[in-house]
Amino acid sequence: MDYRQLGASGLRVSTITLGTMGFAGTGWAKPVGNLDVDGARRQITMARDAGVNLFDTADVYSAGQSEEILGAALGSDRDEVLIATKVRMQVGDADGPNQLGLSRFHIINSVEASLRRLGTDHIDLYQVHEWDGQTPLEETMAALDTLVRSGKVRYVGASNYTGWQLMKALWAADKTATEKFVSQQIYYSLQARDAEFELVPVSIDQGLGILVWSPLAGGLLSGKYRRGQDAPEGSRRFQGWTEPPVRDEDQLYSIIDTLVEIGEGHGVSAAQVALAWTLAKPAVTSLIVGARTEEQLADNLAAANLQLGAEEISRLDDVSRVGMPYPHWHQANTGSDRWGPSTATLMTSHDPE
């Protein structure tokens, strides 16, 4: 297992992170898994034995039960690992106009609740889970700064922001001299490379680490979904799971075919190839993997040791490539003399239309 620096911070995290949406797995999270404390403890042991040092959860996962199970399963080993959780959504049956969002009120109340559920006195990475366009950014960043200064939170990050929202938040932190995001958690995979148009370049430019959620596209890139075949019974798609959306089914199956072929050449699964491709991309710090079974987890963890050749990465780049939206295609056509490092990363990955 390799360890990469999380953005411009001094924190080093494993290239594989264990995701815990399947801990408890109630309500909308049920298709992801439904591990109890004993099952969670076994997965944590497997992950730690493989070198994983970061565990990601959120207060909204199973109405807080994911945090509770993670804390109970870690027990006295809590200080030997890093915990990341999130704030923004309404948790469980909590009601009222202030029970969601990124106001000072909700952030402070939520971190106290997360600390209690996790059974710890600090959170290593506290992430805003989604954009809140109704709360002043200065208020949000000041509240996060208070948590860092109090020692209840060590680092802060964003999740699911657009490029302009992320830059505005970084600007607000600069303006008010408050704590800045060190990372962003985003969806990024061979199935959808949208992040390469804004989020990856801004991470390179601003020195942010990238944590990738669902790097197997909700299991679509695992190799079990094949052209002309029904989704396997018991899979997320069979149970109505719709994230991420599939906009080009033919391209998706071409990607899977290529993953399977490359995997056979290495004697590994398509899933490992998909994970290795994402880990090789600029600014990516760690991939968040979750699994319903220990066999799935073992396979995903093994991806940390898979190195793809340049020709294999190029094949996967080609089969998953999409046309550039404006203004990127215009900059590709007329601005190559002054791109700069962050823009060049995008321009060499896609074809202009």
N, C-alpha and C positions, 0 to 999 in steps of 0.2 A: 504494500500500500504506500502510495506517495502522499505527501502532505504539501499543500499549496497555501501561500499567504492569501488571506482573505482581503482582497482589495489593497488599500494603502494602510491597513491596520497591521499590527504586529502579530495577529492571531493566525495560527497555522491549522488548517483543517484537512481531514482525510479527503481524498478524491471521491470517495463514496460516502454518502450520508444515509443513515437509516431513517426512512420516513415512517411515521406512526399513525397515519390515518386509519389503518386497519386495527389499531388497538381499541378494543370495545366494538367498533364497527357497527354502530346503531344508526337508525334513521337512514338518511341519504348516503351515509358512508358504508352501509352494509355490504354492497358489492365489492368493496376493496378488501374486506376481511373482517373477522370478529374475534380477535385474539383476547384471551383473558390474561391475568397477571403471569401465570405460569408460561403460557405460550409466548408472551412478550419477553419474559426473562430468557427463554431459549433463543429467541431471535437476537436479543441484545448480546448474549454470550457469543453467538456465532459472529455477529458483526464486530465485536471487540476483538475476538480471536483473529479476525482478518485485518485488524488495524484501524477499524472505524472509530473515530473519536467525536463525531457530531451526530446528534439525534434531533430530528425536526418534528415539531408538533404544532398545534394551534388550539386556542381556547374553544373554537367553534367545532372542532372534531368531536363528534358524539357528545355534544353539549358539555364539554369539559372532561369526559371520561378518559379520553386519550391521554391528557395530561396526568390524570390521577393514576392510570395504569403505568405510564412511563415512570413517574416518580416512585411508585411502589416497586416496580421491577428493578429499578436501579438501586434503590435502598441506600446502603452505606457507601456504595461505589459512585455516588453522584458526583463527587468532586474530582473523580478521575476522568470525567468526560465533559463534553460541551453540550448544552441544551439550547435549542432555538425554539421559540414559540412566536405566536402572532396575535395581533389585536386589530379590531375594526368591526367585526360582525356582531350581530345579536346572538347571545349564547343561550341555548335552551329555551325555556319559557319566560326568560326575562322580558319584561314589558315596560313600555314607557318611551318617551321621545329621546331620552339620554342614554339608552341602553345599547347604542351602537354608534359608529362613527369614530372620528379621531379628535374629539374635543379633549381638553385637559381632564374634564370630569370623567369621561369614559376610559381614557387611557390609564389614569391613576387607579380607578376602581378595578379595571381589568387586570392590571399587573399584580395587584394585591391578591386577587382571586386566583390568578395563575400560580403565584408563588405558593399559596396554600395547597392547591391541588398537586403541584409538583413536589411539595415537601422540601423546598429549598429556600435559601435566603437570597439567591440571585439568579438571574437569567443571563446566559452568556451572549445571546443574540436575540434582540427583541425586534420583530419585524411588523411594520404596518401592512396589513393583509390586502388592502385595496385602497384606491383613491377615495378621498372624501372631498368633494368639491364645494361643500357647504361650511366647512370649518377653516378659518384662516390658517395658512401654512405656518405662520409665525407661532400660533398657539400650539399646533401639533409639535413642531420642532422644539419649542421651549419645554413642553411637557416631557418629551423624550430626554432632553438635556437634564431636566431635574432628576429623572430616574437614574441616569448615568452618574451624576454627581452624588446621589444618595448611596450608590453602590448596589442598588437593586438590579440594575442592568449594566452590562459591561460594554456592549456594542449595539448599534441600531442599524436596521436595514429596511428596505422597501420591498414590496411584492406587487406584481401585476400593474405597475405604473406604465404609462406611455412615456416616450422619450421626453416630450415637453413637460410633462408632470414631474418627471424625475429631475430634470434640470431646474425647474422652478423651485422644487424642494431644496436642492443643493444651494441654489442662490439664496433662498430664505435663511438657511442655516448660516451661510457666509455673512449675510447682512446683519444678522442678530448675534453673531459669534456664539452659536449654539452647536451642539453635537451634530455631526453630519452622518449620513448613511455611509456605511462601508461596503454594502453589498446590495444586490437586488436578487430576489427569487422570481424566476420567470419560467414560462413554458417554452421549451426549445427542443426540437428533435428533427430527425430526418423527415418526418411526416409534415412538419410545418416550420419553415425557416424564417418566419416573419420577423423574429427578434433580430435577425442580421441587418435589417434596414435601419433601425434606430437604436435599439437597446444594447446590442453588442458594441457598436461604435461609441456610444456615450460611455459605456463602461471602460473601454480602452482610453478614451479621452480624459475621463474624470477619475480614473483609478479605482473603479468599483469591482468587487468580486462578483461572479455570477454563480448562484446556486440554481440548479435546474430541477424543476418539478416535472414529473411524468416524462422522463427522457425516453420511455418506451411507448409514448403516445397512448397511455391508458391500456397497454398490452397489445396494441395493434402491431407493434414492431417485434413482438416476441417470436414470430414464426408460426404461431398456431392459427393465424388467419391467412388463408390462401385463396387465390383467385378461383372463383367458381364453386367455392365450398361455403357451407353455412358456418356461422360463428359457433365455436365449440360450446356445448351446453355447460352452464355454470360460469361462463366467462362474463366479464362486466357488460359487454355489448348485449349478451343474451338477456341480461337483467335490466336492460334499458339505460345503461350508462352512456351518456352522449358527449362527454368531454374526452379528447378534443373533437371538434366537428371534422368531418371528412369532406373536403371540397373537390378533390380529384381522386376518385376511387381507382381509376386505371393507373395513375401514377403511383398511388399507394402500393398496389400489388406489384408494380415493377420494382419499387424500392425493396419490398419484402423478398422478391425473387433474388435480387442482387445480394441482400443480406444473407440469405440461406446459402447461396453459392459461395460467398466469401467465407462464411462460417464453416462450411464443409471442408474448405481448403486448410483451415486451421484446426479442424476437429473440435469446434466450439459451436454454441448455439447462435442463432440469428440475433437474439437479445444481446449477447455479449458483444457482437460486432456493432450493433446500433449504439450501445453505451460507449464503446471505445471510440467511435467516430465523434460523438459529442464531446468526450473528454479531450479530444485533440484540437478542439476549436478555441480560438483566441478568447481570453478573459474568463473562460469557464474554470471555476474553482472546484466545484463538487457536484455530483449527481445524486439527487435524492431518490432512493429506490425503496419500494415497499413490496412486500410479498405476502400472499395468503398462505403459502406453504414454505417449509424450511428448504425444500428442494429448489423452489424458485429463488429464494434468497441466496442460497449457496451459488447458484448459477450467476446471479447478478453480481455478487461480490467478486467472483472470479474475473469479471471484466476489468478490474483495476490492473490486472497483470497482462492484458492483451494489448499488444502494439501492432497497429495496422501499418502496412507499407504505404508509401506515397501514392502508388498506382491504385491501391485499394481505396484510399480516401478519395482520390480523384474520380473513381468510378461511382462512388456513392454521392459525391458532389454533383456529378453530371446527371444521375438518374433522379435526383431530388431537386434540381435547380428550377427556379421559377423566374419569370420576367420581372424586371424592376418597375416599380411605380414611379411616377413623377414626384419630385424633381431628380430622382436618382439617375434615371436613364439619360437625362439631359447633362448631368454632371459627368456621367461616364463618357458621353460623346464629345464633350467640349472642354472638360476641366481636368484632364489627366495630368497636365503640367503642374498642378498645384493641389493635388489631393490631400496629402498629409497621411500619417499612419492610420488613423481610425477610419477614414474614408476609403483608403486603399484596401483595407481588409474586406469591406463590402464589395467594392468594385471588381475584385478578382474572384469573387464567389458566385456572381450571377451575370446573366446576359441581359443587356438592355433590350427593350422592345421598341 
